[in-house]
Each structure stands twice: as C-alpha cells, then as structure tokens.
Amino acid sequence: MSSCCLNITNMFQTFGPEDFLSSRCIWVNGPVIVGAGPSGLAVGAGLKNQGVPFIILERANCIASLWQKKTYNRLKLHLPKKFCQLPNFPFPEDFPEYPTKFQFISYLESYAKHFDINPHFNETVQSAKYDETFGLWRVKTISTGGPNAIGVEYICRWLVVATGENAEKVAPEFEGLQDFGGHVTHACDYKSGQSYSGERVLVVGCGNSGMEVSLDLCNHNANPSMVVRSSVHVLPREVFGKSTFELAVSMMKWLPLWLVDKIMLILAHLILGNTEKYGLKRPCMGPLELKNTAGKTPVLDIGALDKIRSGEIKIVPGIKKFSRGRVELVNGQTLEVDSVILATGYRSNVPSWLKDDELFSEEGIPKKPFPNGWKGKSGVYAVGFTRRGLSGASSDAICVAHDIAKCWKEETKHKKTSMDPRHRRCISHF
C-alpha cells in the first residue's frame, strides 16, 4: 500500500468513524487546487497532460469568476495576446492583438473544455491545514449551490493555492460616506457608464481600472472627477506600433532594469508629454522597479490621458470627508457629486483560510519573490501571485504541474491495495 493510503487509513483509525462521519470526507488521489481562474485551469491542464488526478474547488458558479462577474464591459487585455495565453493552448488566430473581456472568457471556456477540466463549483474553502502527524492536507469547504449548506472535508497530499492576488475587493472607509446619500459602488460591480449619463461621478483611484472607468464614463456623457492621491506612472500602451510591455521585455534581456526604466520614461515623455502638469506626478522609482518591488502596475494609456488634457476627466487630490451630496478634498476644495465609484483595487484572501503556512506573507502573497515563490513546504504551492499577470501565472503553473507530477508518479509506483470496505462510507477517491 502506498504511503498516502497508509496515512489516510491511519488517520481514520486514529480519529474514529464518528469524526469523519460528522461531515462528508473525500480522499483525493492527487492535489486539491483552490480557484478556477486562469491559474487553476493552467495547473489542471498541466496535470491532465501528465495523467495526474486532481480536483479544482471554486466558490463561484463558473470559471474565471473575476473576469465574468467583476469586470467592466469595455475591458480588454492590457498586453498582447501572446503574453496572456495559457500553456499548450494558443489564442485563436482571428482574435485581435488585445482581446476583449468576452473573447478572453470564451478562450478560457475553450481551454477548460479542451483539457476536460470540470471544477467543483459553489464550493467555498473555509480552511486548509496541514496535518503534520499524517503528512496530509485537510481542506474544509462549504457547498452553497443548493438550498442547504453541505460541509465537505478533502484529504490530499498536495494543495495548490490558485485564488490569485485579486480575490477580494478593497473598499476603504471614508469619513461621512454613510451620509453621502448618492450611489456608491466598487469598480468590481461597475459594468458600463450608460446608467451614469449626465451625472457628476467621483472615481476614487487612478490605476488602470480608475483610468478606464473614467474614460468609459466620459464616453457615456458623464462628468467624472478622478482622485489621484499619490504618484502614478502612465505609459503608452504601444511605442511606435510595438507593445510597450514587449519592448521592455526585449530590452531587459540585454540591459539592466534601471536603464530600461530610464529608456521607458524617455519614450513616455516623448509620446505622452509631461503628465505632471495634469496632476499625474510620477513616482521617484521607475515603473518596472516599482512593479517588481511593490507590485504597483503602471497605467497603460488607451485614451484617458486625452480626456484629462481636454478637461473632460478632472484630476482632484485626496478625500478628506463626505457629506450629503458632496465631498471635501484635502486641499479644501468641495465638489458636488451624484455617484462614487471606488476603483481601489483588490487583495488576496489567502490568510483568511490557509492556516499555519510559511509560504505566504500576512498580505497573502508568497514571501519569496518571482520566480521562486511557487513552492512551499509540505506539498503546498502558489500560482497567480507573481505580480506579472498571466505570463507569470503560466510560468508558475508549468513548474507546479511538473513538480507534483514527478512526486505523484514516484509515490504511486508501488502497487496499490484496495482499502478496507468499511472505510468506503466516508472516504471517496478522485
């Protein structure tokens, strides 16, 4: 009998049937992958190619729920499609260089179908803890797909955390916001500016989402003011017809990062001009270095800057407090506002459910920087936390699938002995 089968048998015998029968218990002959976004799908595809069984747990009712449920309609991939495709499955040739959100969702659905990946939907992981006594992970979930919540505990040798950096929205508190009286929403719930036509809208945040939401509002005849509380790098999406990102990647093969940053800023100044005179002050640190050290992504301009120059998008400083129908800014200025959109970003939710693990920081990001943050101790892995978008997630997924497959094949070399029939009531196999 393999070591994993012995461990699960011993675990059953130690705790007794009553402990396992209090909730449904499932033994997974392979890894449990948490998250059915691009990262989880990429790991699943890699494991499928190597014949390794697995299950994917997803709290939503669909794959890529962030893309399907929490993105605005005008969204397109910020990078060329070749940098965003998942392993072993290129984008269709007829897709544009920057696929739309709906095209990307279609691509992911085709990816899952091609590799026959079938996640367990509506199943939220409440906790995942490594049992050092038996060398196994215990992953407790709650199923919310039916009228009654059902608890399930999965027992597995490997755990893949693929919930990503953007699992939960960040919604900061502001003084007086409860008295504002107007419509307040997070960018994750924003779909289109159509319902904001004619309104004065305060967009809080100046990252890619804040810029694009402001642009979309302009295009639907709204009057947006965008809060720029700190410095931000704005770069052109393309330089002389070539992707800015692709150009930077090419230069980094031959030049040090600081020099690439210098060149990128010179090109940005030539193409976009001096953004500081419009209220968009640049950070002291270069865009690539800032991305690597703090995870702060530069804005790739797709038209918002023209609207800022023309005054259609107004730049305002930080917020002091809200009152009925208005907002007071830190410079003393007061604006009358009809609606507020919080483009304040997202964060990892890993610390809320992954217990006693040394791989992740308190912020839910791997402690080791890319490319060394994908593997921890005791069979835990991380995919989708590289701060390098889909290309970084694909790179980690390949490493994780290869490493698990190697271990799985070594551990299953010995002939397996079927388990005692009395155990089958509480232990299922995947």
C-alpha positions as CSV (number, residue, x, y, z in Angstrom):
1,M,0.0,0.0,0.0
2,S,1.3,3.5,-0.8
3,S,2.4,5.9,1.9
4,C,-0.6,8.1,1.2
5,C,-3.1,5.3,1.5
6,L,-1.5,4.2,4.8
7,N,-1.7,7.7,6.1
8,I,-5.4,8.1,5.3
9,T,-6.1,4.7,6.8
10,N,-4.2,5.6,10.0
11,M,-6.0,9.0,10.1
12,F,-9.4,7.2,10.0
13,Q,-8.3,4.7,12.7
14,T,-6.9,7.5,14.9
15,F,-9.9,9.8,14.8
16,G,-12.6,7.2,14.5
17,P,-15.6,6.9,12.3
18,E,-17.6,9.5,14.3
19,D,-15.1,12.3,13.5
20,F,-15.3,11.7,9.7
21,L,-19.0,11.0,9.5
22,S,-19.8,14.3,11.1
23,S,-19.3,15.7,7.6
24,R,-18.6,14.2,4.2
25,C,-14.9,13.3,3.8
26,I,-13.2,12.7,0.5
27,W,-9.7,11.4,-0.2
28,V,-8.2,13.0,-3.3
29,N,-5.6,10.8,-5.0
30,G,-3.7,13.9,-6.2
31,P,-3.7,17.6,-5.5
32,V,-6.6,19.9,-4.5
33,I,-6.5,23.1,-6.5
34,V,-8.3,26.1,-4.9
35,G,-9.5,28.5,-7.6
36,A,-10.8,28.0,-11.1
37,G,-9.4,31.1,-12.6
38,P,-6.7,31.1,-15.3
39,S,-4.1,30.0,-12.8
40,G,-6.1,27.0,-11.5
41,L,-7.0,26.0,-15.0
42,A,-3.4,26.2,-16.2
43,V,-2.3,23.9,-13.4
44,G,-5.1,21.5,-14.1
45,A,-4.2,21.3,-17.8
46,G,-0.6,20.6,-16.9
47,L,-1.6,17.8,-14.6
48,K,-4.0,16.3,-17.2
49,N,-1.2,16.1,-19.7
50,Q,0.8,14.0,-17.3
51,G,-2.0,11.8,-16.1
52,V,-2.3,13.1,-12.6
53,P,-5.8,13.2,-11.0
54,F,-6.9,16.4,-9.2
55,I,-9.9,18.4,-8.2
56,I,-10.5,22.1,-8.5
57,L,-12.6,23.9,-5.9
58,E,-14.3,27.2,-6.9
59,R,-16.5,29.3,-4.7
60,A,-18.4,30.8,-7.7
61,N,-20.7,29.1,-10.1
62,C,-18.3,29.5,-13.1
63,I,-14.7,29.5,-14.2
64,A,-12.8,32.8,-14.1
65,S,-15.4,34.5,-11.9
66,L,-13.3,37.7,-11.6
67,W,-13.5,38.1,-15.4
68,Q,-17.1,37.0,-15.7
69,K,-18.6,38.8,-12.8
70,K,-16.3,41.6,-11.6
71,T,-15.1,43.4,-14.7
72,Y,-16.5,46.3,-16.8
73,N,-17.8,45.6,-20.3
74,R,-15.2,47.7,-22.2
75,L,-12.2,45.9,-20.6
76,K,-9.6,44.4,-23.0
77,L,-6.4,42.6,-22.2
78,H,-3.7,45.3,-21.5
79,L,-1.0,43.2,-23.0
80,P,-0.7,41.5,-26.4
81,K,-2.4,38.1,-26.5
82,K,0.8,36.1,-26.9
83,F,1.7,37.2,-23.4
84,C,-1.6,36.2,-22.0
85,Q,-2.2,32.8,-23.4
86,L,-2.2,29.8,-21.1
87,P,0.2,26.8,-21.5
88,N,-0.3,24.5,-24.5
89,F,-3.3,26.3,-26.0
90,P,-2.8,29.5,-28.1
91,F,-5.5,32.1,-28.7
92,P,-7.5,31.7,-31.9
93,E,-5.7,33.4,-34.8
94,D,-8.7,35.6,-35.6
95,F,-8.6,37.2,-32.1
96,P,-7.3,40.8,-32.1
97,E,-4.0,41.7,-30.6
98,Y,-5.8,42.8,-27.5
99,P,-8.8,40.5,-26.9
100,T,-11.9,41.8,-25.2
101,K,-13.1,40.6,-21.9
102,F,-15.7,38.4,-23.6
103,Q,-13.2,36.9,-26.0
104,F,-10.9,36.1,-23.1
105,I,-13.7,34.4,-21.2
106,S,-14.6,32.4,-24.4
107,Y,-10.9,31.4,-24.6
108,L,-10.8,30.2,-21.0
109,E,-14.0,28.2,-21.5
110,S,-12.5,26.6,-24.6
111,Y,-9.4,25.9,-22.6
112,A,-11.3,24.1,-19.8
113,K,-13.3,22.1,-22.4
114,H,-10.1,21.2,-24.4
115,F,-8.4,19.7,-21.3
116,D,-11.7,18.3,-19.9
117,I,-11.4,20.3,-16.7
118,N,-14.5,20.2,-14.5
119,P,-14.2,22.2,-11.3
120,H,-16.5,21.8,-8.3
121,F,-18.5,25.0,-8.4
122,N,-20.2,26.8,-5.5
123,E,-17.8,25.3,-3.0
124,T,-16.0,27.7,-0.7
125,V,-12.9,26.7,1.2
126,Q,-13.2,27.6,4.8
127,S,-9.9,26.3,6.0
128,A,-6.9,24.4,4.8
129,K,-4.5,23.0,7.3
130,Y,-1.5,20.6,7.1
131,D,-1.7,17.7,9.5
132,E,1.9,17.1,10.4
133,T,1.1,13.8,12.1
134,F,0.0,12.2,8.9
135,G,1.7,14.4,6.3
136,L,-1.6,15.3,4.6
137,W,-3.7,18.4,3.9
138,R,-7.2,18.8,5.4
139,V,-9.3,21.1,3.2
140,K,-12.7,22.0,4.7
141,T,-15.3,23.5,2.4
142,I,-18.9,24.6,2.5
143,S,-21.1,24.0,-0.5
144,T,-23.6,26.8,-1.2
145,G,-25.1,25.7,-4.5
146,G,-28.3,24.1,-3.2
147,P,-30.9,25.1,-0.6
148,N,-28.8,23.6,2.2
149,A,-25.1,24.2,3.0
150,I,-23.1,21.0,2.9
151,G,-19.8,20.6,4.6
152,V,-17.0,18.6,2.9
153,E,-13.5,17.8,4.0
154,Y,-10.9,16.9,1.4
155,I,-7.8,14.9,2.4
156,C,-4.9,15.3,0.0
157,R,-1.2,15.1,-0.3
158,W,-0.7,18.4,-2.2
159,L,-2.5,21.7,-2.1
160,V,-2.4,24.3,-4.9
161,V,-3.4,27.9,-3.9
162,A,-4.7,29.5,-7.2
163,T,-7.0,32.1,-5.8
164,G,-4.8,34.9,-7.0
165,E,-3.9,38.4,-5.9
166,N,-7.4,39.8,-6.7
167,A,-9.7,37.6,-4.7
168,E,-11.4,40.3,-2.6
169,K,-12.2,43.9,-3.3
170,V,-10.5,46.7,-1.2
171,A,-13.1,49.3,-0.1
172,P,-11.5,51.9,2.2
173,E,-13.6,53.7,4.7
174,F,-14.1,57.5,4.4
175,E,-15.5,59.9,6.9
176,G,-19.1,60.8,6.2
177,L,-19.6,58.3,3.4
178,Q,-22.6,56.8,5.1
179,D,-24.2,60.3,5.0
180,F,-23.4,60.9,1.3
181,G,-26.8,59.7,0.0
182,G,-25.7,59.1,-3.6
183,H,-24.9,55.8,-5.3
184,V,-21.6,54.2,-4.1
185,T,-20.2,51.2,-5.8
186,H,-16.9,49.4,-6.2
187,A,-15.3,49.0,-9.7
188,C,-15.9,45.3,-9.4
189,D,-19.7,46.0,-9.7
190,Y,-19.3,48.6,-12.5
191,K,-20.3,47.4,-16.0
192,S,-20.9,50.5,-18.1
193,G,-21.2,54.2,-17.9
194,Q,-24.6,54.1,-19.6
195,S,-26.6,54.5,-16.3
196,Y,-24.4,57.4,-15.2
197,S,-25.1,59.7,-18.2
198,G,-25.3,63.3,-17.1
199,E,-24.1,62.6,-13.6
200,R,-21.2,64.0,-11.7
201,V,-19.1,60.9,-10.7
202,L,-16.2,60.7,-8.3
203,V,-13.8,57.9,-9.3
204,V,-11.6,57.0,-6.4
205,G,-8.3,55.6,-7.7
206,C,-6.0,56.2,-10.6
207,G,-4.8,52.8,-11.6
208,N,-5.7,51.1,-14.9
209,S,-9.3,50.5,-13.6
210,G,-9.7,54.1,-12.4
211,M,-8.5,55.4,-15.7
212,E,-10.6,53.1,-17.8
213,V,-13.8,53.6,-15.8
214,S,-13.3,57.4,-16.1
215,L,-12.8,57.1,-19.8
216,D,-15.9,54.9,-20.1
217,L,-17.9,57.5,-18.1
218,C,-16.8,60.2,-20.5
219,N,-17.9,58.2,-23.5
220,H,-21.3,57.9,-21.9
221,N,-21.7,61.6,-21.3
222,A,-21.0,61.5,-17.6
223,N,-18.7,64.1,-15.8
224,P,-16.0,62.2,-13.9
225,S,-13.5,63.5,-11.4
226,M,-10.7,61.1,-10.6
227,V,-9.0,61.1,-7.3
228,V,-5.2,60.9,-7.6
229,R,-3.9,60.6,-4.0
230,S,-0.4,59.6,-4.8
231,S,2.1,59.4,-7.7
232,V,1.4,57.1,-10.7
233,H,3.3,56.0,-13.8
234,V,1.4,56.5,-17.1
235,L,2.9,54.8,-20.1
236,P,1.7,54.5,-23.7
237,R,0.2,51.1,-24.5
238,E,2.3,51.0,-27.6
239,V,5.6,52.7,-28.7
240,F,5.8,53.2,-32.5
241,G,3.4,50.4,-33.1
242,K,5.0,47.9,-30.7
243,S,3.7,46.9,-27.4
244,T,5.4,48.8,-24.5
245,F,5.5,45.7,-22.4
246,E,7.0,43.6,-25.3
247,L,9.6,46.3,-25.8
248,A,10.5,46.4,-22.1
249,V,10.8,42.6,-22.0
250,S,13.1,42.6,-25.1
251,M,15.4,45.3,-23.6
252,M,15.6,43.5,-20.2
253,K,17.3,40.6,-21.9
254,W,20.3,42.8,-22.6
255,L,20.1,45.8,-20.3
256,P,19.9,46.3,-16.5
257,L,16.5,47.2,-15.1
258,W,17.3,50.7,-14.2
259,L,18.4,51.5,-17.7
260,V,15.3,50.0,-19.2
261,D,13.2,52.2,-16.8
262,K,15.2,55.2,-17.9
263,I,14.5,54.5,-21.6
264,M,10.8,53.8,-21.0
265,L,10.4,57.1,-19.2
266,I,12.1,59.0,-22.0
267,L,9.8,57.3,-24.6
268,A,6.8,58.0,-22.4
269,H,7.7,61.7,-22.2
270,L,8.2,61.9,-26.0
271,I,4.8,60.3,-26.7
272,L,2.6,61.5,-23.8
273,G,4.4,64.7,-22.8
274,N,4.7,65.9,-19.3
275,T,1.9,64.2,-17.3
276,E,2.7,66.1,-14.1
277,K,1.2,69.3,-15.3
278,Y,-2.1,67.5,-15.5
279,G,-1.8,66.3,-11.8
280,L,-0.3,62.9,-12.6
281,K,3.0,63.1,-10.7
282,R,5.4,60.2,-11.4
283,P,7.0,58.2,-8.6
284,C,10.7,58.5,-7.9
285,M,11.2,54.8,-8.6
286,G,11.0,53.6,-12.2
287,P,7.9,51.8,-13.5
288,L,9.5,48.3,-13.8
289,E,11.3,48.6,-10.5
290,L,8.2,49.8,-8.7
291,K,6.2,46.9,-10.2
292,N,8.8,44.4,-9.0
293,T,9.3,45.7,-5.5
294,A,5.8,47.0,-4.6
295,G,3.6,45.2,-7.1
296,K,2.2,48.6,-8.4
297,T,1.3,48.3,-12.1
298,P,1.9,51.3,-14.3
299,V,-1.1,52.6,-16.2
300,L,-1.1,51.8,-19.9
301,D,-3.0,54.6,-21.5
302,I,-5.7,53.8,-24.0
303,G,-7.3,57.2,-24.3
304,A,-7.9,58.6,-20.8
305,L,-5.0,61.0,-21.0
306,D,-6.5,62.8,-23.9
307,K,-9.7,63.3,-21.9
308,I,-7.6,64.6,-18.9
309,R,-5.8,67.1,-21.2
310,S,-9.2,68.3,-22.5
311,G,-10.6,68.6,-19.0
312,E,-13.3,66.0,-19.6
313,I,-11.8,64.0,-16.8
314,K,-10.9,66.2,-13.9
315,I,-8.0,65.3,-11.6
316,V,-8.5,66.0,-7.9
317,P,-6.4,65.3,-4.8
318,G,-7.2,63.0,-1.9
319,I,-10.5,62.9,0.0
320,K,-11.0,64.5,3.4
321,K,-14.6,63.6,4.1
322,F,-18.0,63.2,2.5
323,S,-21.3,64.9,3.4
324,R,-24.8,65.0,1.8
325,G,-24.2,65.1,-2.0
326,R,-20.7,66.4,-1.8
327,V,-17.1,65.6,-1.0
328,E,-14.4,67.7,0.7
329,L,-10.9,67.2,-0.7
330,V,-7.6,67.6,1.2
331,N,-6.9,70.9,-0.4
332,G,-10.1,72.4,0.9
333,Q,-12.0,72.2,-2.3
334,T,-15.6,71.0,-2.2
335,L,-17.3,69.1,-5.1
336,E,-20.9,68.3,-5.6
337,V,-21.2,64.6,-6.6
338,D,-24.0,62.4,-7.6
339,S,-22.2,59.0,-7.5
340,V,-19.0,57.5,-6.3
341,I,-17.1,54.6,-7.9
342,L,-14.3,53.0,-5.8
343,A,-11.5,51.9,-8.2
344,T,-9.5,51.0,-5.1
345,G,-8.3,47.6,-6.1
346,Y,-8.2,44.0,-4.8
347,R,-6.3,41.9,-2.4
348,S,-5.5,38.2,-1.7
349,N,-7.8,36.3,0.6
350,V,-5.4,33.5,1.4
351,P,-4.7,34.5,5.1
352,S,-8.5,34.0,5.8
353,W,-8.4,30.3,5.1
354,L,-4.9,28.9,4.7
355,K,-3.7,28.1,8.3
356,D,-0.2,27.8,9.7
357,D,1.7,28.1,6.5
358,E,5.1,29.6,5.9
359,L,4.8,30.1,2.1
360,F,2.6,33.3,2.3
361,S,3.0,36.6,4.0
362,E,0.4,38.3,6.1
363,E,-0.8,40.0,3.0
364,G,-1.4,36.7,1.3
365,I,1.5,37.0,-1.2
366,P,4.4,34.4,-1.4
367,K,7.3,35.6,0.8
368,K,9.9,34.7,-1.9
369,P,9.9,36.9,-5.0
370,F,9.4,35.6,-8.5
371,P,10.5,33.2,-9.8
372,N,10.9,31.3,-6.5
373,G,7.6,31.8,-4.8
374,W,5.6,28.9,-6.3
375,K,6.6,26.2,-3.9
376,G,6.4,25.9,-0.1
377,K,7.0,23.1,2.4
378,S,4.7,20.2,3.0
379,G,3.3,20.0,-0.5
380,V,1.8,23.5,-0.8
381,Y,2.1,25.5,-4.0
382,A,1.1,29.0,-5.2
383,V,0.1,30.1,-8.7
384,G,-1.1,33.5,-9.8
385,F,0.7,35.6,-7.2
386,T,3.7,36.7,-9.2
387,R,2.5,40.3,-9.9
388,R,3.4,39.6,-13.5
389,G,-0.1,38.9,-14.8
390,L,-1.0,35.9,-16.9
391,S,2.5,35.2,-18.2
392,G,3.8,34.9,-14.6
393,A,0.9,32.7,-13.7
394,S,1.5,30.4,-16.7
395,S,5.2,30.1,-15.8
396,D,4.4,29.1,-12.2
397,A,1.7,26.7,-13.4
398,I,4.1,24.8,-15.5
399,C,6.6,24.5,-12.6
400,V,3.8,23.4,-10.2
401,A,2.3,20.8,-12.5
402,H,5.7,19.3,-13.3
403,D,6.8,19.1,-9.7
404,I,3.5,17.5,-8.5
405,A,3.5,15.0,-11.4
406,K,7.1,14.0,-10.5
407,C,6.2,13.4,-6.9
408,W,2.9,11.7,-7.7
409,K,4.5,9.2,-10.1
410,E,7.1,8.3,-7.5
411,E,4.6,7.8,-4.8
412,T,2.3,5.6,-7.0
413,K,5.0,3.3,-8.3
414,H,4.1,0.6,-5.8
415,K,1.0,-1.5,-6.4
416,K,-2.0,-0.1,-4.5
417,T,-4.0,-2.3,-2.3
418,S,-7.7,-1.6,-2.1
419,M,-8.9,-0.1,1.2
420,D,-11.0,-2.0,3.7
421,P,-14.7,-1.9,2.6
422,R,-15.7,-0.5,6.0
423,H,-13.9,2.7,5.2
424,R,-15.7,3.4,1.9
425,R,-18.7,5.1,3.6
426,C,-16.6,8.2,4.4
427,I,-13.7,8.1,2.0
428,S,-14.2,8.6,-1.7
429,H,-11.4,8.5,-4.3
430,F,-10.6,11.0,-7.0
